[in-house]
Amino acid sequence: MNVERIAADAGEGKAVRYLKVRDHTLKVVTDSVEADGLVTETFCPWGMLDVVETAEVDRPGLTIVDSVHDADGIDGLLERTAATTAAGEYELTRGYRLPRYDGEGHSVFVLQDVHSDERAALIRTEDRITIVRPASTLGDRWLTRVIRDIATRIAKAEGALILHSSAFAYEDGAYLVIGDSGAGKSTTAIALARLLPSAGWMGNDRMHLDRRDGGYRVTACPLPLAVNKGSLDVMGVTGFESWPVRAGLPKPGSDWDQFQGEDKLKLSSREVREHLGVRVVPSMPLAGVILPRVDLQAEYSLEPSAPDHTAEVVTRNCFSLDDNLFGENWLRVAVEQRVEPPSVTGFLEHIARLPVLRATVGGPADVARLAEDFRALVGERPAADAYTRPFADAEV
């Protein structure tokens, strides 16, 4: 096989679907049932990261073809490409560099996960991306990863403010849970989503915020919910040993049973809904902020956050300033008009009009108390002020 033939493959006999990312349309083609299913599972429900399925269009902005080949053929393709084109490097994720090869009318990028020796290739031409990869669990994930990368870069280019945060939905608004790694963002967000009436979980690790009608719309990024056993214990969750999860349970000998262990159980948004029993909400208007601390030795507390503390935590966890996940725009995602994201200062001025709470919990009893106290506090003022009312019918 060669680059030109693969990049010209029409994808006959493969599954085809069309996705809309904001105002951009992607045609997605794959010959892998597993990869196609993973796309559906990742963006479940549709609207996560502003990705929705749409009807067929005549001229999609970009076509992504996911093609399965044997490993020897992929290695041969990369070796021939290296011998006949200009070699360089690119940044797949922040600080992780891999080889690239630039030919006439195309670029070939080596795809390799930092934790694996398995190699795949990505061929980029003017209006098409072709993924050439082995039939493996890792290979099945490249299609979803590329779509997520494209959607994130479109959001950033169109002015989304990106915060290191989890979020949950309550009544008619989204509540960001912002904090450093290990602070308890995921635990707090999913626990409140489970305990509050008519609540929902929105996502893990990062949220996209867009200015709309004087307020902010919060959109979830569909990264897996990563929790350790300590977090499940704090939420009072049991029976997880029998859960059929795509990523599998952490292996024996891992530290996931420690409260802040590095190894974690990873759940897709569909698995969150199935195993933790909460609805998943892709988008909601911003209604408030919680700055969490989960500490087994600390006393419970819930109080308004001081402005200085809020500014410190929010600024330190703003991925619009320093994104630790995405490197260079190696996919060359095209956006006609770029928009600067809202400033952190402007965001802080906005949330000063909303409930901004500082919470400390240490166990299941504290989590239950947090849910009750949260309802009492936010019940004293509307969950979404007048300037967010245009979002009242947001898709959930």
C-alpha positions in Angstrom: 0.0 0.0 0.0 1.1 3.6 -0.6 0.0 7.0 0.7 -1.6 8.2 -2.5 -3.8 5.1 -2.9 -4.9 5.1 0.7 -5.7 8.8 0.7 -7.8 8.3 -2.5 -9.9 5.4 -1.1 -13.6 6.2 -1.4 -14.5 4.0 1.5 -16.9 1.8 -0.3 -18.7 -0.7 1.9 -17.7 1.2 5.1 -20.1 2.7 7.7 -20.7 6.4 7.0 -22.1 9.0 9.3 -22.2 12.8 9.4 -21.4 14.9 12.5 -21.9 18.5 13.1 -19.4 20.4 15.3 -20.9 23.8 15.9 -21.3 25.0 12.3 -18.7 22.6 10.9 -19.7 19.3 9.3 -17.6 16.2 9.3 -18.1 13.0 7.2 -16.9 10.0 9.2 -16.1 6.7 7.5 -14.9 3.5 9.2 -14.7 -0.2 8.5 -14.7 -0.9 12.3 -17.9 -1.6 14.1 -16.0 -1.1 17.4 -14.6 2.3 16.4 -18.1 3.4 15.1 -19.7 2.3 18.4 -17.0 4.1 20.4 -17.8 7.4 18.7 -21.5 7.0 19.7 -20.6 6.0 23.2 -18.1 8.8 23.7 -20.5 11.6 22.6 -23.4 10.2 24.6 -25.7 12.0 24.7 -25.2 13.9 21.5 -24.2 17.5 22.3 -21.1 16.6 24.3 -18.4 19.0 23.1 -21.0 20.4 20.7 -20.9 17.3 18.6 -24.2 16.0 17.2 -25.2 13.6 14.5 -26.7 15.2 11.4 -28.2 14.3 8.0 -26.1 13.7 5.0 -24.7 16.8 3.3 -23.3 17.2 -0.2 -20.1 19.0 0.7 -18.8 18.2 4.2 -16.1 20.5 5.5 -13.8 17.6 6.3 -13.8 13.8 5.7 -12.3 11.5 8.3 -11.6 7.9 7.0 -10.7 5.3 9.6 -9.0 2.3 7.9 -7.9 -1.0 9.5 -4.7 -2.6 8.1 -2.2 -5.1 9.4 0.7 -3.9 11.5 3.4 -5.0 9.0 1.8 -3.0 6.2 1.6 0.1 8.4 5.3 -0.2 9.4 6.2 -0.6 5.7 4.1 2.5 4.8 5.9 4.6 7.4 9.3 3.3 6.4 8.8 4.1 2.7 7.4 7.5 3.6 10.4 8.2 5.8 12.7 7.4 2.9 11.0 9.6 0.3 9.8 12.7 2.2 11.1 15.5 4.4 11.2 14.3 8.0 10.2 16.4 11.0 8.3 16.3 14.3 5.0 17.3 15.7 3.4 17.6 19.2 0.6 15.1 19.5 -0.1 16.3 23.1 1.6 18.8 25.2 5.3 17.8 25.5 4.9 14.5 23.6 6.6 14.7 20.1 6.3 12.1 17.3 7.7 11.9 13.7 5.9 13.5 10.8 6.7 13.4 7.1 5.7 16.1 4.6 5.3 15.2 1.0 3.8 16.9 -2.0 0.1 17.6 -1.2 0.1 15.5 2.0 1.6 15.0 5.5 1.9 11.7 7.3 1.9 11.7 11.1 3.0 8.7 13.2 0.3 8.0 15.8 1.5 6.2 19.0 0.2 6.3 22.5 2.7 7.2 25.1 1.9 3.9 26.9 2.2 1.6 23.9 4.6 0.4 21.2 1.8 0.0 18.7 2.1 2.4 15.7 -0.5 3.8 13.4 -0.4 6.6 10.8 -2.5 9.6 9.9 -2.5 11.1 6.4 -3.6 14.7 6.1 -4.6 16.2 2.7 -6.5 19.4 2.0 -10.0 18.2 2.9 -9.4 14.7 4.3 -7.9 12.9 7.2 -7.1 9.2 6.8 -6.3 7.1 9.9 -4.4 3.9 9.0 -4.2 1.7 12.1 -4.2 -1.9 13.4 -7.3 -3.8 14.4 -6.9 -3.4 18.2 -8.6 -1.8 21.2 -6.1 1.1 21.0 -6.6 1.4 17.3 -10.3 1.7 17.7 -9.8 4.7 19.9 -8.0 6.9 17.3 -11.1 7.9 15.4 -12.8 9.2 18.6 -9.6 10.9 19.7 -9.3 12.8 16.3 -12.9 13.9 16.4 -12.5 15.2 19.9 -9.3 17.0 19.0 -11.0 18.7 16.1 -14.0 19.7 18.1 -11.9 21.1 20.9 -9.8 23.2 18.5 -12.9 24.5 16.8 -14.3 25.5 20.2 -11.0 27.2 21.2 -10.8 29.0 17.9 -14.4 30.3 18.2 -13.7 31.8 21.6 -14.6 29.1 24.2 -13.1 29.6 27.7 -11.8 26.2 28.8 -11.6 25.5 32.6 -10.1 22.5 34.4 -13.3 21.5 36.0 -16.1 19.0 36.3 -19.8 20.0 36.4 -23.3 18.9 37.3 -26.7 20.2 36.3 -29.3 21.2 38.8 -32.7 22.6 38.0 -32.1 24.9 35.0 -28.4 25.6 35.4 -24.9 24.1 35.3 -22.6 24.3 38.4 -18.9 24.2 37.6 -16.7 22.3 40.1 -13.3 23.8 39.7 -10.1 22.8 41.4 -6.6 21.4 41.1 -5.9 17.7 40.4 -6.8 15.7 43.4 -9.0 18.3 44.9 -12.1 16.1 44.5 -13.8 17.7 41.4 -15.1 14.5 39.9 -16.2 13.1 43.3 -18.1 16.2 44.2 -19.8 16.6 40.8 -20.9 13.1 40.4 -22.0 12.8 44.1 -24.2 15.9 43.8 -25.6 14.7 40.5 -26.6 11.4 42.2 -28.1 13.0 45.3 -29.9 16.2 44.1 -33.4 15.8 42.7 -33.6 16.2 38.9 -29.9 16.7 38.8 -27.4 15.4 36.1 -23.7 14.9 35.5 -22.0 17.0 32.8 -18.5 15.7 32.4 -15.0 15.3 33.8 -11.8 17.3 33.8 -12.7 20.2 31.5 -15.6 22.4 30.5 -16.0 24.8 27.6 -17.8 28.1 28.3 -19.2 30.4 25.6 -20.6 33.8 26.1 -24.2 33.9 25.2 -26.9 36.6 25.8 -25.0 38.1 28.7 -24.2 34.8 30.4 -22.2 31.7 29.7 -23.2 28.4 28.2 -21.4 25.4 29.7 -20.6 22.5 27.4 -19.1 19.2 28.6 -16.0 17.6 27.1 -16.5 13.8 26.9 -13.3 12.6 28.6 -13.9 9.5 30.7 -14.9 9.9 34.4 -11.8 8.7 36.3 -12.4 7.7 39.9 -10.6 5.6 42.4 -12.1 3.4 45.0 -11.8 6.1 47.7 -14.1 8.4 45.6 -16.6 5.6 45.3 -16.4 5.0 49.0 -17.1 8.7 49.7 -20.2 8.5 47.5 -21.3 5.2 49.1 -21.1 3.3 45.8 -20.8 -0.5 46.0 -21.0 -3.4 43.6 -18.6 -2.0 41.1 -16.6 -5.3 40.9 -19.3 -6.6 38.6 -19.6 -3.6 36.3 -18.9 -4.5 32.6 -16.8 -1.4 31.6 -15.0 -1.0 28.3 -11.7 0.0 29.9 -11.9 -2.8 32.5 -11.3 -2.6 36.2 -7.9 -1.5 37.4 -5.5 -4.5 37.6 -4.5 -6.2 40.8 -1.5 -4.5 42.4 -2.6 -1.0 41.2 -3.1 1.8 43.8 -6.7 2.6 42.8 -7.9 1.4 46.2 -6.0 4.3 47.8 -8.0 7.5 48.3 -5.8 9.5 45.9 -4.2 6.7 43.9 -2.9 7.3 40.4 -4.7 4.3 38.9 -8.4 4.9 38.4 -11.5 3.3 37.1 -12.5 5.0 33.8 -16.2 5.3 32.8 -17.6 6.7 29.6 -20.6 9.0 29.9 -22.8 6.1 28.8 -21.3 4.0 31.6 -21.8 6.8 34.1 -25.4 6.7 33.2 -25.7 3.0 33.4 -23.6 2.2 36.5 -24.0 5.3 38.7 -27.6 5.9 37.8 -27.5 9.5 36.8 -28.6 11.3 33.6 -25.8 13.0 31.6 -26.4 16.5 30.4 -24.3 17.9 27.5 -25.0 21.6 27.9 -26.6 24.1 30.3 -26.4 27.8 31.2 -23.9 28.6 34.0 -25.6 29.0 37.3 -22.8 28.8 39.9 -19.4 27.5 41.0 -18.2 25.1 43.7 -14.5 25.0 44.8 -14.1 21.5 46.4 -11.8 19.8 48.8 -12.3 16.1 49.5 -10.2 15.2 52.6 -10.9 12.2 54.8 -9.4 14.0 57.8 -11.0 17.4 57.4 -14.2 18.7 59.0 -17.2 19.3 56.8 -17.8 22.9 55.7 -19.8 24.8 53.0 -19.5 28.5 52.8 -19.3 31.3 50.2 -15.8 31.5 48.7 -13.8 34.7 49.3 -13.1 36.6 46.0 -9.3 36.2 46.4 -9.5 32.5 46.8 -11.9 32.2 43.9 -9.6 34.2 41.6 -6.6 32.1 42.6 -8.3 28.8 41.9 -10.0 29.8 38.7 -6.8 31.4 37.2 -4.7 28.4 38.1 -7.2 26.1 36.4 -7.9 28.0 33.2 -6.8 25.8 30.3 -7.3 28.7 27.9 -4.1 30.1 29.4 -2.1 26.9 29.4 -3.7 23.7 28.0 -2.0 20.6 29.3 -3.7 18.2 26.9 -3.4 19.7 23.4 -0.1 20.5 21.7 0.2 22.2 18.4 -2.6 22.3 15.8 -1.1 19.5 13.8 -4.4 18.6 12.2 -4.6 22.1 10.7 -8.2 22.5 11.8 -9.6 25.4 9.7 -11.8 28.0 11.2 -12.9 31.0 9.1 -13.0 33.6 11.9 -11.1 33.3 15.2 -12.5 34.8 18.3 -10.6 35.6 21.5 -11.9 33.8 24.6 -13.4 35.8 27.4 -10.8 37.0 29.9 -10.4 35.4 33.3 -11.1 38.8 34.8 -14.3 39.1 32.9 -15.4 35.6 34.0 -14.6 36.3 37.6 -16.7 39.5 37.4 -19.6 37.5 36.0 -19.6 34.7 38.6 -19.5 37.3 41.4 -23.2 37.6 40.6 -23.7 33.8 41.1 -23.4 31.4 44.0 -19.7 30.6 44.4 -19.2 28.1 47.2 -16.2 26.5 49.0 -16.9 22.9 50.1 -15.0 20.4 52.2 -16.2 16.8 52.6 -14.7 13.7 54.1 -17.1 10.8 53.7 -20.6 9.7 52.7 -22.4 11.5 55.5 -20.7 14.8 54.5 -21.7 14.3 50.9 -25.3 13.8 51.9 -25.1 16.9 54.1 -23.5 18.9 51.2 -26.4 18.0 49.0 -28.9 19.3 51.5 -27.0 22.4 52.4 -26.4 23.2 48.7 -30.1 23.0 48.0 -30.8 25.4 50.9 -28.2 27.9 49.7 -29.0 28.0 46.1 -32.7 28.1 46.9 -32.2 31.5 48.3 -31.5 32.9 44.9 -32.5 31.7 41.4 -30.4 28.9 40.0 -30.1 31.0 36.8 -30.6 34.7 36.8 -32.6 36.6 34.2 -29.7 37.0 31.8 -29.5 33.2 31.4 -33.2 32.7 30.8 -32.7 32.3 27.0 -31.2 28.9 27.8 -34.3 27.6 29.6 -35.0 25.1 26.8 -31.3 24.0 26.4 -31.0 20.4 25.1 -30.6 18.0 28.0 
